[in-house]
């Protein structure tokens, strides 16, 4: 089986990462790429690193062309922008949306954090694409809402422990750090090298970051009760990578918590718990992996979990391809089974 793939918004960081990874996918070919900004240009004019490997003319959105030339479409458009385009093609092709437009199940919650939703009828049809948790639902999905990068790094370690009641659902603190590529490719003073270099800052402190309702939705589903999370994101002066340090009240000892995480992800190609020590962002750079370390303070009974991903791969485009693989019956790791760059 050979898939024909379209990418909406192909010239952002997530679009470029999709192209890089799909180059190694044996059962697919990219047949359509859109970019309003670079419409009519060759993609190698935008990304010289693709010279000799892949080239295609960038087009405006054309639903007829998409329906004729694509089996699946990845939408890398900004929040609030892609939902109208997706509604025009979702009945004809399968879609993996990398924005937040279909991650939130409750309409009022979405409105409170993002604004009006113009494709409400599709909200209930979308499957949340956290692959290791919702594999069965993803296989039959027509529309998958690819998770956010911060939520991926936080949900993967917490969901198994909450499901088993091994940690308290109250008082969860997630202290997360992201490379600057998480802010996207658009020009911004806050991601200028003179602003971010040799610096380390928190942002959206308090109940302010838009990933909070997404995380609380999935954590509450796992815990069977409402969950409020204290989430503090930080920007660090690296290009790509994400590290979340999560603090929870442990209701079991360290060995039990680690055993539960290992058993939940047994057989998973991409999620692993380290036996000793803690992972760093370089351990996952350019990969679809999530690595975790865990320790319990015997005096306070507080568990500390360190979870690392590459924000552009497992946090975005790699997980999107993992979702596509599940949707079309490919091996889950096809095209994304890569080793990290080292050193």
BALUMMAR-882101 format. One record per residue: y, x, z of N, C-alpha, C, CB in turn. Coordinates in steps of 0.05 Angstrom, whole numbers, padded with zeros to 5 digits, always signed. Atoms other than C-alpha are relative to their C-alpha. Glycine has a CB too. Example, Ala and Ser with C-alpha at 12.3 -4.5 7.8 and 13.67 -1.06 7.14 Angstrom:
REM residues 2
-00024+00018+00000-00090+00246+00156+00024+00018+00000+00001-00020+00025/-00024-00016-00001-00021+00273+00143+00022-00015+00014+00009+00009-00029/
END
This chain:
REM residues 343
-00024+00017+00000+00000+00000+00000+00025+00018+00000+00000-00019+00025/-00025-00015+00001+00068+00027-00019+00023-00019+00004+00003+00015-00028/-00023+00017-00007+00130-00003+00012+00025+00009-00015+00005+00000+00030/-00026-00005+00011+00197-00009-00022+00020-00006+00022+00006-00017-00026/-00017+00002-00023+00252+00002+00029+00029+00000-00008-00006+00023+00019/-00029+00000+00003+00326-00015+00032+00013+00008+00026+00009-00028-00009/-00015-00008-00024+00377+00014+00080+00029-00010-00003+00000+00031+00004/-00027+00009-00001+00442-00023+00095+00016+00019+00018+00003-00030+00009/-00016-00019-00016+00496+00025+00119-00014+00027+00001+00004-00010+00028/+00017-00023+00002+00458+00086+00095+00015+00026+00006-00012+00002-00027/-00015-00025-00003+00514+00137+00107+00009+00006+00028+00023+00001-00019/-00005-00006-00028+00519+00134+00182-00022+00019+00010+00001-00025+00018/+00020-00018-00011+00478+00179+00229-00028-00013+00000+00008+00008+00028/+00026+00012-00001+00422+00128+00237-00012-00003-00029+00001-00027+00014/+00009+00001+00028+00419+00118+00161-00011+00026-00010+00022-00010-00018/+00008-00027+00008+00415+00192+00149-00026+00008+00013+00021+00021+00007/+00025-00006-00014+00360+00199+00202-00023-00016-00012+00003-00007+00030/+00021+00015+00013+00320+00143+00169-00009+00014-00026+00010-00028-00007/+00006-00014+00025+00324+00180+00102-00016+00025+00006+00025+00006-00016/+00014-00025-00007+00303+00246+00135-00029-00006+00008+00014+00014+00023/+00027+00006-00010+00242+00214+00169-00017-00013-00022+00002-00018+00024/+00016+00014+00021+00221+00169+00111-00009+00018-00022+00016-00024-00011/+00008-00020+00020+00218+00230+00066-00029+00009+00005+00019+00024+00001/+00028-00009-00007+00152+00246+00103-00019-00024+00003+00001+00016+00025/+00017+00024-00002+00125+00174+00102-00015-00003-00026+00017-00025+00006/+00016-00001+00025+00068+00175+00052-00002-00026-00014-00028+00010+00007/+00004+00027+00012+00067+00100+00039+00025-00015-00004-00019-00015+00017/-00025+00014+00004+00139+00084+00026+00018+00015-00019+00015-00005+00026/-00021-00012+00016+00197+00097-00021+00026-00016+00004-00008+00001-00030/-00026+00013-00003+00271+00082-00012+00010-00008-00028+00020+00019+00015/-00008+00010+00026+00294+00038-00069+00028-00011-00001-00019-00021-00009/-00026+00012-00001+00361+00013-00045+00015+00011+00024-00002-00032+00001/-00017-00009-00022+00418+00042-00003+00028-00011-00004+00000+00031+00002/-00027+00010+00002+00484+00008+00011+00019+00016+00017+00001-00030+00008/-00022-00012-00015+00550+00037+00034+00026-00010-00012-00002+00032-00001/-00025+00011+00010+00615+00000+00028+00020+00023-00004+00012-00020+00020/-00019-00022+00002+00655+00064+00040-00005+00018-00024-00001+00017+00025/+00007-00019+00021+00618+00106-00011-00013-00013-00025-00019+00022+00010/+00011+00015+00022+00599+00052-00061+00004+00014-00027+00011-00028-00001/-00002-00013+00027+00583+00083-00130-00005+00029+00000+00027-00006-00011/+00006-00028-00001+00573+00153-00105-00030+00005+00003+00015+00013+00024/+00027-00009-00005+00507+00191-00103-00002+00008+00030-00009+00023-00019/+00001-00006-00028+00481+00199-00033+00001+00030+00006-00026-00012+00012/-00002-00029-00004+00476+00274-00043+00029+00010+00001-00015+00015-00022/-00028-00007-00003+00552+00274-00050+00010-00003+00028+00017-00017-00019/-00007+00006-00028+00556+00247+00021-00015+00019+00018-00005-00029+00007/+00018-00016-00017+00497+00286+00050-00011+00023-00017-00022-00017+00013/+00010-00022+00016+00489+00354+00015-00028+00010+00009+00019+00023+00000/+00026-00010-00010+00428+00368+00059-00023-00013-00014-00002-00005+00030/+00021+00014+00015+00389+00319+00015-00005+00011-00028+00006-00029-00002/+00003-00011+00027+00397+00361-00048-00028+00010-00004+00020+00024-00004/+00027-00009+00008+00330+00372-00082-00022-00016+00014-00003+00028+00007/+00020+00016-00014+00295+00322-00036+00001-00030-00006+00002+00005+00030/-00003+00029+00004+00324+00253-00046+00028-00005-00010-00005-00016+00026/-00027+00008+00010+00381+00222-00086-00002-00028-00010+00009+00019-00023/-00001+00028+00008+00402+00151-00101+00029-00007-00001-00016-00019+00019/-00028+00009+00001+00466+00115-00121+00004-00021+00022+00006-00012-00027/-00007+00018-00022+00499+00079-00063+00013-00025-00012+00019+00013+00020/-00009+00026+00012+00513+00005-00076+00014-00017+00021-00023-00015-00012/-00009+00021-00017+00550-00054-00047-00024-00017+00008+00023-00017-00014/+00021+00019-00008+00509-00107-00011-00005-00019-00023+00007-00015+00026/+00008+00018+00022+00471-00147-00064-00026-00013+00007-00002+00016-00028/+00024+00012-00010+00422-00197-00038-00021-00005-00021+00006-00027+00013/+00019+00003+00022+00390-00209-00106-00015+00026-00005+00014-00009-00026/+00012-00027+00004+00377-00134-00115-00019+00006+00023+00021+00022-00003/+00017-00006-00023+00349-00129-00045-00026-00016-00002+00015-00008+00026/+00024+00017+00002+00301-00188-00055-00019+00009-00022+00008-00029-00004/+00016-00009+00023+00278-00159-00122-00013+00027+00005+00017+00001-00025/+00008-00029-00001+00271-00086-00100-00011+00009+00027+00023+00016-00008/+00008-00009-00027+00253-00086-00026-00021-00018+00013+00025+00002+00018/+00019+00014-00017+00196-00105+00019+00011-00002+00029-00027+00013+00000/-00011-00001-00027+00232-00086+00083+00028+00013-00001-00019+00016+00019/-00027-00011-00001+00305-00071+00100+00006+00009+00028+00020-00021-00010/-00011-00009-00025+00334-00029+00156+00030-00005-00001-00007+00031+00005/-00029+00004-00002+00403-00052+00176+00012+00018+00020+00007-00030+00006/-00014-00019-00017+00446+00004+00204+00030-00007+00002-00003+00029-00010/-00028+00009+00000+00510-00037+00203+00009-00004+00029+00003-00026-00016/-00010+00003-00028+00555-00043+00265-00006-00028+00012+00030+00006+00001/+00003+00026-00014+00547-00098+00317+00020-00020-00011+00004+00003+00031/-00017+00022+00010+00574-00164+00291+00004+00000-00030+00026+00002+00013/-00004-00002+00029+00576-00140+00219-00026-00007-00016+00008+00028-00008/+00024+00003+00015+00503-00142+00198-00012-00027+00001-00020+00019+00010/+00014+00025-00004+00483-00211+00223+00003-00019-00024+00009-00014+00025/-00004+00018+00024+00514-00248+00163-00017+00010-00024+00029-00001-00007/+00016-00011+00022+00480-00201+00113-00029-00005+00005+00006+00030-00003/+00028+00004-00006+00414-00206+00149-00008-00029-00004-00006+00009+00029/+00007+00028+00003+00416-00282+00149-00004-00007-00029+00022-00017+00012/+00003+00006+00028+00420-00280+00073-00025+00012-00012+00024+00011-00015/+00024-00012+00012+00358-00238+00063-00025-00003+00018+00004+00030-00004/+00022+00000-00019+00314-00251+00125-00023-00018-00009+00009-00009+00027/+00021+00018+00010+00275-00307+00089-00017+00013-00021+00012-00025-00009/+00014-00012+00023+00254-00260+00033-00012+00027+00006+00019+00002-00023/+00010-00027-00006+00244-00191+00063-00002+00002+00031+00018+00022-00012/+00001-00005-00029+00225-00166+00132+00023+00020+00007-00028+00011+00009/-00025-00015-00008+00283-00134+00171-00004+00013+00027+00024-00019+00000/-00003-00013-00025+00291-00083+00225+00030+00006+00004-00017+00027+00002/-00028-00002-00005+00361-00088+00254+00006+00020+00022+00012-00027+00007/-00006-00021-00020+00388-00026+00290+00025-00006+00016+00003+00026-00014/-00023+00007-00016+00449-00062+00318-00009-00018+00024+00021-00016-00017/+00007+00017-00023+00452-00106+00381+00000-00030-00007+00020+00006+00022/-00004+00028+00007+00460-00171+00342-00022-00019+00008+00004-00002-00029/+00022+00018-00006+00391-00198+00357-00017+00010+00024-00019-00002-00024/+00015-00010-00023+00370-00160+00420+00002-00020+00024+00011+00027+00009/-00004+00018-00023+00399-00211+00469-00010-00028-00007+00031-00002+00007/+00012+00026+00006+00360-00276+00473+00018-00024+00008-00026-00003+00015/-00016+00022-00009+00411-00318+00510+00027+00001-00014+00004+00001+00031/-00024+00001+00016+00470-00340+00467+00025+00004+00017+00002-00027-00014/-00023-00003-00016+00520-00345+00524+00004+00029+00010-00001-00019+00024/-00001-00028-00008+00502-00275+00548+00011+00017-00023-00027+00010+00009/-00009-00015+00023+00512-00249+00478+00030-00004-00004-00015-00009-00026/-00029+00005+00004+00580-00282+00472+00017+00014+00021+00005-00031+00002/-00015-00013-00021+00602-00254+00539+00004+00030-00004-00014-00005+00027/-00001-00029+00004+00587-00182+00519+00009+00008-00028-00027+00011+00006/-00005-00008+00028+00595-00182+00443+00019-00018-00015-00026+00003-00014/-00016+00019+00016+00633-00244+00420-00017-00021-00014+00016+00015-00020/+00014+00022+00013+00613-00300+00374-00024+00010-00017+00019-00015-00018/+00024-00006+00016+00545-00300+00339-00001-00021-00023-00026-00001+00017/-00001+00018+00024+00544-00329+00268-00028-00006-00011+00017+00013-00021/+00027+00005+00009+00468-00329+00259-00018-00008+00023-00012+00025-00015/+00014+00008-00024+00445-00366+00320-00029-00008-00006+00015-00024+00013/+00027+00009+00006+00384-00395+00285-00020+00023-00001+00000-00014-00027/+00018-00023+00002+00355-00325+00277-00005+00013+00028+00011+00021-00019/+00003-00013-00026+00364-00305+00350-00027-00004+00013+00022-00010+00020/+00026+00006-00012+00301-00340+00373-00024+00010-00016-00003-00030+00003/+00021-00010+00017+00261-00312+00315-00004+00030+00002+00005-00008-00028/+00001-00029-00001+00276-00239+00329-00018+00010+00023+00028+00012+00003/+00017-00013-00020+00226-00195+00367+00013+00025+00009-00029+00005-00012/-00012-00025-00011+00252-00141+00413-00019+00023-00006+00005-00003+00031/+00017-00021+00011+00226-00077+00382-00006+00024+00018+00011+00009-00024/+00010-00022-00017+00205-00035+00442-00030+00003-00005+00007-00005+00031/+00026+00000+00012+00142-00014+00408-00023+00001+00020-00003+00024-00019/+00022-00004-00018+00098+00008+00466-00003-00024+00019+00005+00025+00017/+00001+00024-00017+00113-00058+00503-00007-00025-00016+00026-00004+00015/+00002+00025+00016+00114-00110+00447-00015+00004-00026+00027-00012-00005/+00015-00006+00025+00064-00083+00396-00010-00025-00014-00023+00018+00006/+00012+00023+00013+00028-00148+00384+00020-00019-00012-00017-00016+00021/-00020+00017+00011+00091-00189+00374+00014+00012-00024+00021-00006+00022/-00013-00014+00023+00121-00136+00328-00016-00002-00025+00005+00029+00007/+00017+00000+00024+00061-00137+00281+00005-00025-00017-00029+00001+00009/-00003+00025+00015+00075-00210+00262+00030-00007-00005-00013-00022+00015/-00028+00007+00001+00151-00206+00264+00011+00002-00029+00016+00018+00018/-00016-00002+00025+00197-00220+00205+00026+00014+00005+00005-00028-00012/-00025-00013-00008+00258-00195+00242-00004+00014+00027+00024-00021+00002/+00003-00016-00025+00256-00139+00294+00028+00010+00008-00020+00023-00004/-00025-00011-00011+00315-00122+00339-00007+00027+00013+00012-00019+00021/+00005-00026-00010+00310-00047+00348+00016+00006+00025+00006+00022-00022/-00014-00004-00025+00327-00028+00420+00022+00021-00001-00019+00008+00022/-00020-00020-00003+00388+00011+00440-00011+00026+00011+00023-00009+00018/+00009-00026-00008+00382+00085+00456-00002+00002+00031+00017+00022-00011/+00001-00001-00029+00401+00081+00530-00022-00018+00011+00027-00009+00011/+00022+00016-00010+00355+00021+00542-00028+00011-00005+00002-00027-00013/+00027-00012+00005+00296+00056+00509-00007+00021+00021+00000+00013-00028/+00005-00022-00019+00303+00116+00555-00004-00011+00028+00022+00020+00000/+00001+00012-00027+00308+00070+00617-00023-00020+00002+00026-00013+00007/+00021+00021-00001+00260+00013+00600-00028+00012+00000+00003-00019-00023/+00027-00011+00003+00200+00056+00581-00011+00009+00027+00000+00023-00019/+00011-00007-00026+00192+00086+00651+00000-00023+00020+00015+00023+00012/-00002+00020-00020+00212+00024+00690-00018-00024-00004+00029-00009+00002/+00015+00025+00005+00175-00033+00657-00028+00001+00012-00003-00005-00030/+00027+00000-00012+00104-00011+00677+00000-00002+00030-00016+00025-00009/-00002-00001-00029+00125+00001+00749+00009-00027+00011+00018+00022+00009/-00008+00027-00008+00160-00066+00755-00022-00020-00003+00026-00008-00015/+00022+00019+00006+00102-00103+00724-00021+00000+00023-00013+00006-00026/+00020-00003-00021+00056-00076+00779+00012-00003+00028-00014+00026-00003/-00012+00002-00026+00106-00085+00835+00000+00026+00016-00013-00021+00016/+00002-00027-00013+00105-00010+00850+00028+00011+00008-00014+00019-00018/-00027-00007-00007+00181-00005+00855+00015-00026+00006+00014+00017-00022/-00016+00023-00005+00234-00052+00881+00018-00007-00024+00018+00004+00025/-00017+00008+00022+00272-00093+00830+00030+00002+00007-00007-00029-00008/-00028-00002-00009+00336-00087+00871+00008+00030+00003+00005-00015+00026/-00011-00027-00006+00380-00025+00875-00007+00021-00020-00010+00009+00026/+00007-00020+00021+00360+00008+00809+00026+00013-00009-00015-00013-00023/-00023-00015+00010+00409+00063+00789-00009+00017-00023+00013+00017+00023/+00007-00016+00024+00407+00095+00720+00025+00017-00007-00009-00017-00024/-00022-00019+00006+00451+00157+00709-00008+00014-00026+00004+00021+00024/+00009-00008+00026+00447+00172+00635+00020+00018-00014-00006-00024-00018/-00017-00018+00015+00474+00227+00590-00008+00000-00029-00001+00029+00012/+00006+00001+00029+00480+00225+00514+00016+00020-00015+00006-00028-00010/-00015-00017+00018+00498+00272+00459+00020-00016-00016-00020+00014-00019/-00023+00014+00012+00560+00255+00418-00008-00016-00025+00021+00020-00007/+00008+00016+00024+00521+00229+00357-00005-00029+00007-00026+00012-00012/+00003+00028-00008+00509+00166+00398+00024-00017-00005-00007-00001+00029/-00025+00015+00005+00581+00147+00385+00003-00007-00030+00024+00016+00009/-00002+00006+00028+00568+00143+00310+00016+00021-00016+00012-00027-00004/-00011-00020+00018+00596+00180+00250+00030-00005-00005-00014+00001-00026/-00029+00005+00005+00665+00147+00248+00017+00019+00016+00006-00029+00008/-00019-00019-00013+00725+00189+00266+00010-00012+00026+00024+00006-00019/-00009+00009-00026+00744+00184+00339+00010+00024+00016-00022-00015+00015/-00011-00022-00016+00787+00227+00384-00020+00008+00022+00027-00008+00012/+00017-00006-00023+00737+00222+00441-00025+00017-00008-00010-00026+00013/+00022-00016+00008+00683+00256+00399+00009+00025-00016-00019-00016-00017/-00011-00024+00012+00729+00310+00371-00010+00024+00016+00031-00001-00002/+00011-00023-00013+00701+00379+00387+00019+00011+00022-00007+00022-00020/-00019-00010-00020+00765+00398+00424+00001-00018+00025+00028+00001-00012/+00001+00018-00023+00756+00337+00469-00026+00002+00015+00006-00028-00009/+00027+00001-00012+00681+00341+00481-00011+00027+00007-00019-00015-00018/+00011-00026-00005+00667+00415+00478+00007+00010+00028+00011+00020-00020/-00004-00011-00027+00658+00449+00546+00010-00021+00020+00020+00024-00001/-00009+00022-00017+00667+00382+00579-00024-00018+00006+00023-00016-00012/+00021+00017-00008+00624+00329+00613+00013-00024+00014-00021+00014+00019/-00015+00022-00011+00650+00259+00627-00016-00026+00001+00025-00005-00016/+00012+00027-00002+00628+00190+00650+00019-00019-00016-00003-00009+00029/-00017+00020+00014+00652+00129+00611-00013-00028+00005+00002+00006-00031/+00009+00027-00004+00645+00053+00616-00013-00003+00028-00020-00009-00021/+00010+00001-00028+00635+00061+00692+00004-00027+00012+00014+00022+00017/+00000+00027-00010+00620-00002+00730-00017-00018-00018+00029-00011+00003/+00016+00019+00016+00591-00064+00698+00014-00004-00027-00004-00027+00014/-00017+00000+00023+00623-00047+00631-00015+00006-00027+00022+00020+00003/+00013-00008+00024+00572-00020+00581-00017-00023-00012-00017+00025+00005/+00014+00022+00014+00543-00068+00529-00030+00001+00001+00010-00002-00028/+00030-00001-00002+00472-00043+00539-00010-00012+00026-00009+00029-00002/+00009+00010-00025+00470-00072+00609-00015-00026-00003+00024-00004+00019/+00016+00025+00002+00449-00144+00590-00026+00004-00014+00017-00020-00014/+00025-00006+00014+00396-00117+00543-00021+00011+00020+00004+00020-00023/+00018-00012-00020+00366-00075+00599-00008-00020+00021+00013+00025+00013/+00007+00020-00021+00370-00130+00651-00018-00022-00010+00026-00012+00012/+00018+00020+00012+00338-00179+00604-00029+00009+00000+00008-00006-00028/+00027-00011+00002+00277-00135+00594-00012+00007+00027-00001+00024-00019/+00010-00007-00027+00272-00111+00666-00007-00026+00015+00022+00016+00015/+00006+00025-00013+00275-00183+00691-00026-00012-00010+00023-00020-00004/+00025+00010+00012+00219-00202+00643-00024+00015+00012+00001+00004-00031/+00022-00016-00011+00176-00145+00671-00003-00006+00030+00006+00029-00003/+00002+00004-00029+00193-00159+00744-00006-00029+00008+00026+00008+00013/+00004+00029-00006+00188-00235+00740+00022-00011+00018-00026-00004+00014/-00023+00009-00016+00255-00241+00775+00025+00013-00011-00004+00008+00030/-00025-00012+00010+00328-00227+00762+00004+00028+00009+00023-00017+00009/-00005-00029-00006+00348-00154+00760+00029+00007-00008-00020+00018-00015/-00026-00012+00006+00417-00122+00765-00003+00030+00002+00022-00011+00019/+00002-00029+00000+00422-00049+00747+00027+00013+00001-00015+00009-00026/-00024-00017+00000+00475+00002+00763-00004+00021-00021+00005+00013+00029/+00003-00018+00023+00484+00040+00698+00025+00016-00005-00007-00016-00025/-00023-00018+00004+00530+00100+00689-00006+00019-00023+00006+00016+00026/+00004-00018+00023+00532+00132+00619+00020+00023+00001+00004-00016-00026/-00017-00024+00002+00560+00201+00607-00002+00012-00028-00009+00021+00021/-00001-00015+00026+00579+00241+00545-00002+00030+00006+00025-00007-00016/+00003-00029-00004+00554+00313+00542+00003+00014-00026-00028+00006+00013/-00007-00014+00024+00573+00366+00492-00024+00012-00015+00019+00023+00006/+00022-00007+00019+00509+00367+00450+00000-00020-00022-00028+00001+00015/+00000+00018+00023+00498+00335+00382-00018-00023+00004-00007+00015-00025/+00020+00021-00003+00435+00296+00397-00018+00005+00024-00017-00003-00026/+00016-00002-00024+00392+00281+00457+00010-00019+00021+00000+00029+00010/-00008+00019-00022+00392+00234+00517-00018+00005+00024-00002-00029-00010/+00015-00003-00025+00370+00244+00589+00010-00020+00020+00004+00029+00011/-00006+00019-00020+00367+00188+00639-00014+00007+00027-00009-00029-00009/+00011-00004-00027+00358+00201+00714+00002-00027+00014+00017+00023+00015/+00002+00027-00011+00335+00137+00747-00009+00001+00029-00020-00018-00017/+00006+00001-00029+00334+00123+00822-00009-00028+00008+00026+00009+00016/+00011+00026-00009+00290+00068+00850-00013+00003+00027-00021-00010-00022/+00015+00000-00025+00259+00048+00916-00030-00002-00006+00010-00024+00018/+00029+00000+00006+00185+00066+00913-00015-00016+00021-00010+00029+00000/+00018+00016-00018+00132+00019+00942-00028+00012-00001+00000-00029-00009/+00025-00014+00001+00076+00069+00929+00006+00030-00001-00018-00009-00024/-00005-00029+00000+00066+00144+00932+00003+00011-00028-00023+00014+00015/-00006-00013+00026+00082+00193+00876-00024-00001-00018+00009+00028+00004/+00024-00001+00017+00010+00199+00851-00006-00028-00012-00024+00009+00017/+00005+00027+00010+00003+00123+00845+00020-00007-00022+00002-00020+00023/-00020+00007+00020+00068+00116+00806-00006+00015-00026+00028+00008+00010/+00007-00015+00024+00048+00172+00758-00025-00011-00014-00003+00030+00007/+00024+00010+00011-00021+00144+00749+00005-00026-00015-00021-00005+00022/-00006+00025+00014+00007+00076+00731+00014+00005-00026+00017-00018+00018/-00014-00006+00025+00054+00105+00679-00019+00011-00020+00023+00019+00005/+00019-00012+00018-00001+00146+00649-00020-00020-00011-00016+00023+00013/+00019+00020+00009-00050+00088+00646+00013-00020-00019-00013-00015+00024/-00014+00019+00017+00002+00042+00615+00004+00011-00028+00027-00008+00012/-00005-00012+00026+00017+00091+00560-00024+00017-00011+00025+00018+00002/+00024-00013+00010-00054+00116+00551-00005-00006-00029-00025-00008+00017/+00003+00004+00029-00066+00126+00477+00025-00001-00016-00016-00025-00004/-00026+00001+00014+00008+00124+00461+00006+00028-00011+00022-00009+00019/-00007-00026+00013+00028+00179+00412+00026+00011+00010+00001-00004-00030/-00028-00009-00004+00100+00181+00435+00010+00000+00029+00017-00017-00016/-00010+00001-00028+00106+00168+00510-00019+00015+00018+00003-00030+00009/+00017-00018-00017+00081+00220+00560+00013+00006+00026-00006+00026-00015/-00009-00007-00027+00087+00235+00634-00009+00029+00006-00011-00020+00021/+00006-00027-00006+00091+00308+00653-00015+00003+00026+00025+00018+00000/+00015-00003-00025+00042+00332+00706+00018+00013+00021-00025+00018-00005/-00019-00013-00018+00094+00378+00737+00027+00004-00014-00012+00028+00010/-00027-00006+00011+00168+00394+00728+00012-00025-00013-00002+00023-00020/-00015+00021+00012+00217+00352+00689+00008+00008-00028+00025-00008+00017/-00006-00007+00028+00233+00348+00614+00030+00004-00004-00010-00022-00018/-00028-00004+00009+00297+00369+00579+00003-00011-00028+00008+00030+00002/-00005+00011+00026+00330+00344+00516-00012+00017-00023+00030-00004-00004/+00011-00017+00021+00306+00404+00476-00030-00005-00005+00004+00030+00007/+00029+00005+00003+00234+00382+00488-00006-00023-00019-00012-00007+00027/+00005+00023+00017+00244+00321+00444+00018+00000-00025+00004-00026+00015/-00020-00001+00022+00298+00343+00394-00013-00005-00027+00014+00026+00000/+00010+00006+00027+00284+00311+00326-00026-00014+00000-00002+00025-00016/+00026+00014-00001+00222+00274+00350+00003-00029+00010-00019+00015+00019/+00001+00028-00009+00202+00203+00367-00012-00002+00028-00017-00017-00019/+00013-00001-00027+00177+00224+00436+00019-00009+00022-00010+00028+00005/-00013+00004-00026+00196+00200+00505-00016+00015+00020+00004-00030+00007/+00014-00015-00021+00178+00249+00560+00012-00007+00027+00002+00031-00005/-00009+00008-00027+00182+00232+00634-00010+00019+00021-00009-00029+00006/+00008-00013-00024+00179+00267+00700+00007-00017+00024+00013+00029+00003/-00004+00018-00023+00175+00234+00768-00005+00014+00026-00018-00025-00002/+00005-00011-00027+00181+00253+00842+00009-00021+00020+00016+00027+00004/-00007+00019-00021+00183+00213+00906+00009+00016+00025-00023-00019+00007/-00010-00012-00025+00225+00234+00966-00014-00015+00024+00031-00003+00003/+00015+00013-00022+00178+00221+01025+00016-00009+00023-00021+00020+00009/-00017+00008-00022+00235+00216+01074+00015-00026-00005+00021+00022+00005/-00016+00024+00007+00275+00163+01037-00016-00021-00015+00024+00007-00016/+00017+00017+00017+00218+00132+00996+00014-00007-00026-00007-00026+00015/-00014+00005+00025+00264+00137+00936-00014+00017-00022+00030+00007+00002/+00011-00014+00023+00232+00155+00869+00022+00008-00019-00021-00017-00014/-00019-00009+00021+00271+00196+00818-00017+00005-00025+00015+00026+00009/+00014-00003+00026+00249+00190+00745+00020+00012-00019-00010-00028-00010/-00016-00012+00022+00276+00234+00690-00014-00006-00026+00004+00031+00004/+00011+00009+00026+00266+00206+00620+00018+00012-00022-00001-00031-00002/-00015-00011+00022+00287+00242+00556-00010-00010-00027-00001+00031+00001/+00005+00007+00027+00291+00220+00484+00020+00013-00018-00001-00031-00005/-00021-00006+00020+00327+00240+00420+00013-00027-00006-00012+00014-00026/-00014+00026+00004+00380+00185+00415+00000-00010-00029+00028+00002+00010/+00001+00008+00028+00377+00185+00339-00028-00006-00010+00012+00021-00018/+00028+00004+00009+00301+00184+00334-00013-00021+00016-00016+00027+00002/+00012+00021-00016+00264+00148+00389+00021-00021+00009-00013+00012+00025/-00022+00018-00008+00332+00118+00408+00011-00016-00023+00021+00015+00012/-00010+00015+00023+00344+00091+00337-00019+00001-00023+00028+00012-00008/+00014+00001+00026+00314+00110+00270-00029+00005+00002+00012+00019-00018/+00028-00004-00003+00247+00137+00292-00014-00025+00011-00005+00023+00019/+00012+00025-00010+00232+00075+00333+00001-00022-00021+00015-00009+00026/-00002+00020+00021+00256+00032+00274-00023+00004-00019+00027+00003-00015/+00023-00004+00018+00203+00065+00230-00026-00006+00014+00000+00030-00010/+00023+00007-00015+00152+00058+00285-00004-00031+00000+00002+00010+00030/+00002+00029+00003+00168-00017+00284-00010-00008-00028+00027-00012+00005/+00009+00006+00028+00160-00018+00208-00030+00005-00003+00016+00016-00020/+00028-00006+00002+00093+00016+00214-00017-00022+00013-00006+00027+00013/+00015+00022-00012+00069-00038+00262+00001-00025-00016+00011-00005+00028/-00003+00025+00015+00096-00094+00219-00017+00000-00025+00029-00003-00008/+00015-00001+00025+00059-00070+00157-00028+00013+00003+00016+00016-00020/+00028-00008-00004-00006-00045+00188-00005+00030-00005-00017-00015-00016/+00004-00029+00003+00006+00030+00180-00007+00012+00027+00025+00013-00012/+00003-00015-00025-00014+00082+00231+00028+00002+00013-00012+00028-00005/-00025+00002-00014+00040+00077+00284+00017+00025-00003-00005-00006+00029/-00015-00025+00001+00059+00150+00277+00007+00010-00028-00016+00021+00014/-00004-00009+00027+00063+00153+00201+00030+00006-00005-00010-00022-00020/-00027-00009+00007+00125+00192+00180+00016+00010+00023+00014-00022-00013/-00017-00008-00023+00149+00205+00251-00016+00017+00020+00010-00025+00014/+00017-00017-00017+00094+00250+00279+00008+00029-00004-00030-00004-00006/-00011-00027+00005+00136+00313+00283+00003+00015+00026+00027-00002-00014/-00005-00018-00024+00143+00372+00331+00030+00004+00003-00015+00027-00003/-00029-00005-00004+00211+00386+00362+00007+00028-00011+00007-00001+00030/-00010-00027+00008+00254+00443+00337+00001+00017+00025+00029-00002-00012/+00000-00018-00023+00245+00503+00382+00003+00029-00010-00026-00002+00016/-00018+00007-00023+00283+00541+00407+00023-00016-00010+00010+00025+00014/
END
